[in-house]
Amino acid sequence: MTEPRPITFLSDYGYEDEFAGVCRAVIARIAPAAPLIELTHGVPREDVRRGAVMLADALPYAPAGVHLAVVDPGVGTGRRSIAVGTAEDRVLVGPDNGLLWPAIEALGGALEAVDLCSSPFRLEPVSATFHGRDLFAPVAARIALGAKLNEAGEPIEPDSLKRLELPAARVEQDLVVAQVLYLDRFGNATLGVRSEELEGGPLHPGGSLTVAAGDSTREARFVRAFADVGEGEVLVYEDSSRRLAIAVNRGSAAEALGVRPGDEVTLAPAR
């Protein structure tokens, strides 16, 4: 008998309620030997974009297997439940609300997809508000045990999957304008621009720059690490996902600049 495939699990269920634990329990009853990797259950509530970015950033470091993700403000509506096959024999399971899309793209695109609405693997009765337990978790477990996608649901066109397009940055001769994708628990602001997009642009590591957001403008330095600036100083750096981020050494960029996810930030060389 082949070993079960690993399952990764990401959600916005949090850690105070039993929701994530119940999904794990369902998986354990069906596929007790499947390795289960908890990516996080700390996605901000109903924040599909934040969950999508976290999933896309995490999966390149995860073993090939089944990737279960649930951030699902539309549960109980007409949105589809899906399982999607990609390269490296990976399968993503979750709601068709854009949550899976950036990860699908990062993994080379969808090779096949199925609608899980009438999956024979679902738990009955299916709750209108807890598809994580009754639909996604059992499907993920069955696929981890070797079930094929066409056994899990009805085939659908991969081109019909809900897309989530992350905001593109604007790189000009004398400035860069990017949107705040998310704030981490330290108050660091990750921007929707990757370091490779800066090639030939106005920003260069080691340089001084201005960071403007709303009515706030701060001086900053483009550096490699927090320790390269003094305590309380603003820095711009390449984070672990190779995106630009703004931080305050021993402080909070969110508080210093008054930024929230979705806000535009302008970076320009100091004059």
Secondary structure as UniProt FT lines:
FT   STRAND          7..11
FT   HELIX           19..30
FT   TURN            32..33
FT   STRAND          36..40
FT   TURN            45..46
FT   HELIX           48..58
FT   HELIX           59..61
FT   STRAND          66..70
FT   TURN            73..76
FT   STRAND          81..86
FT   HELIX           87..89
FT   STRAND          90..95
FT   TURN            99..100
FT   HELIX           101..106
FT   TURN            107..108
FT   STRAND          112..115
FT   TURN            117..118
FT   TURN            120..121
FT   HELIX           132..136
FT   HELIX           137..144
FT   TURN            145..146
FT   HELIX           149..152
FT   STRAND          154..156
FT   HELIX           158..160
FT   STRAND          170..171
FT   STRAND          176..183
FT   TURN            185..186
FT   STRAND          189..194
FT   HELIX           195..198
FT   TURN            199..200
FT   TURN            205..206
FT   STRAND          208..213
FT   TURN            214..215
FT   STRAND          216..222
FT   HELIX           226..228
FT   TURN            231..232
FT   STRAND          234..238
FT   TURN            240..241
FT   STRAND          243..248
FT   TURN            249..250
FT   HELIX           253..257
FT   TURN            261..262
FT   STRAND          264..269
//
